[in-house]
């Protein structure tokens, strides 16, 4: 389990560089022998004092929805369920898997990288509809709501690339 978490942290260090990639699937080999496939996180919008990027990754068996949150001030870890509201009036409630704060090179450039597990039913919903809003809970119980301003179809595109 520790090796899996270490692999995910290493993977998301690579994901913290947020940029657009059409189908530039990358791989990372974990110390436990598992191989992760992922795409770079893409910026989707802003919340109260933070910006969010998202991506999808897989270890071949399981799929994960990843969030990268950069705060303007002090970083706050995420905890609890991630709610994804889709443009077709459906929503997903994703289980929190892990969270790490990765130190940036300059003051206030830390990135909070959280991983949420995707069930097969979640994947099917994400393939059919664009994302409208994401709500996550910070440690301490404060909810952050991110209404997407761009890259509404990021999950759909990333899932197609990873198939």
C-alpha positions in Angstrom: 0.0 0.0 0.0 2.9 2.4 0.8 4.5 1.6 -2.5 1.2 2.4 -4.3 0.9 5.7 -2.5 4.6 6.5 -3.3 4.0 5.7 -6.9 0.9 7.9 -7.0 2.8 10.8 -5.4 5.6 10.5 -7.9 3.0 10.3 -10.7 1.3 13.4 -9.6 4.5 15.3 -9.3 4.7 14.8 -13.0 1.1 15.9 -13.4 1.6 19.1 -11.5 2.9 20.7 -14.6 -0.5 21.7 -16.0 -0.8 21.9 -19.7 -2.9 20.7 -22.6 -2.2 17.4 -24.2 -4.3 15.8 -26.9 -3.4 12.2 -26.4 0.1 12.4 -25.0 -0.2 9.4 -22.7 2.7 9.0 -20.4 3.7 6.0 -18.2 5.4 5.7 -14.8 6.6 2.5 -13.3 6.1 2.1 -9.5 8.5 0.5 -7.2 5.9 -2.2 -6.6 5.9 -3.2 -10.2 2.7 -1.5 -11.2 2.6 0.7 -14.3 0.5 3.9 -14.4 -0.7 5.6 -17.5 -1.7 9.2 -17.3 -2.1 12.5 -19.1 -1.0 16.0 -17.8 -3.5 17.8 -15.7 -5.5 20.5 -17.5 -6.7 23.7 -15.8 -10.5 23.8 -15.5 -11.3 26.8 -13.3 -11.0 28.7 -10.0 -12.6 28.6 -6.6 -12.3 30.8 -3.6 -8.5 31.5 -3.5 -7.5 28.5 -5.6 -7.1 27.2 -9.1 -7.9 23.6 -10.1 -6.5 21.3 -12.8 -7.8 17.7 -13.3 -6.7 14.5 -15.0 -7.4 10.8 -15.2 -4.9 8.0 -14.6 -5.0 4.2 -14.6 -2.9 1.3 -13.4 -4.5 -0.9 -16.0 -7.1 -2.3 -13.6 -8.4 0.8 -11.7 -9.1 4.3 -12.9 -8.5 7.5 -10.8 -9.8 11.0 -11.0 -7.0 13.4 -10.0 -7.2 17.0 -8.8 -4.4 19.5 -8.6 -5.3 22.6 -6.5 -3.0 25.6 -6.2 -3.9 28.0 -3.5 -3.2 31.8 -3.6 -2.3 31.6 0.1 -1.8 28.7 2.4 -2.5 25.2 0.9 -5.2 23.1 2.5 -5.4 19.3 2.0 -8.6 17.8 0.6 -10.6 15.2 2.4 -13.9 13.4 1.9 -16.1 12.9 -1.2 -15.5 14.7 -4.5 -18.8 15.6 -6.2 -18.7 16.0 -10.0 -21.8 17.6 -11.5 -22.3 16.8 -15.2 -24.0 18.9 -17.8 -26.7 16.3 -18.3 -27.9 16.8 -14.7 -26.3 13.7 -13.3 -23.6 13.7 -10.7 -20.8 11.5 -9.3 -19.7 11.0 -5.7 -16.1 9.8 -5.8 -14.4 8.2 -2.8 -11.2 10.0 -1.6 -8.1 7.8 -2.0 -5.1 9.9 -1.1 -3.9 13.5 -0.8 -0.4 15.1 -0.8 0.9 18.6 -0.7 3.8 19.0 -3.0 6.1 21.9 -2.4 6.7 24.2 -5.2 9.8 26.1 -6.2 8.6 29.5 -4.9 6.5 30.8 -2.0 2.8 30.0 -2.4 3.4 27.5 -5.2 2.5 24.3 -3.3 0.1 22.0 -5.1 -2.4 19.9 -3.3 -2.8 16.7 -5.3 -5.7 14.5 -4.5 -6.7 11.1 -5.9 -10.3 9.7 -6.1 -11.3 6.3 -7.2 -13.6 5.9 -10.3 -16.1 3.0 -10.4 -17.0 1.5 -13.8 -20.4 3.3 -13.6 -18.6 6.6 -13.0 -16.4 6.1 -16.0 -19.5 5.4 -18.2 -21.1 8.7 -17.0 -17.9 10.7 -17.6 -17.7 9.3 -21.2 -21.2 10.6 -22.0 -21.3 14.1 -20.5 -19.1 17.1 -19.9 -18.3 18.4 -16.4 -20.2 21.5 -15.2 -18.9 21.8 -11.6 -16.7 20.1 -9.1 -17.2 20.3 -5.3 -14.5 19.1 -2.9 -14.1 19.3 0.9 -11.0 20.7 2.5 -9.7 19.3 5.8 -11.6 21.2 8.4 -14.9 20.8 6.6 -15.0 23.8 4.2 -16.5 23.0 0.8 -14.9 24.5 -2.3 -17.0 24.7 -5.5 -15.2 25.0 -8.9 -17.5 26.0 -11.8 -15.7 25.0 -14.9 -14.6 27.9 -17.2 -12.7 25.7 -19.7 -11.9 22.1 -20.6 -15.4 20.9 -19.8 -14.7 17.6 -21.7 -11.3 16.9 -20.1 -12.5 13.6 -18.5 -14.1 12.4 -21.7 -10.9 13.1 -23.7 -8.6 11.6 -21.0 -10.7 8.4 -20.8 -10.6 7.9 -24.6 -6.8 8.4 -24.6 -6.3 5.8 -21.8 -8.5 3.1 -23.4 
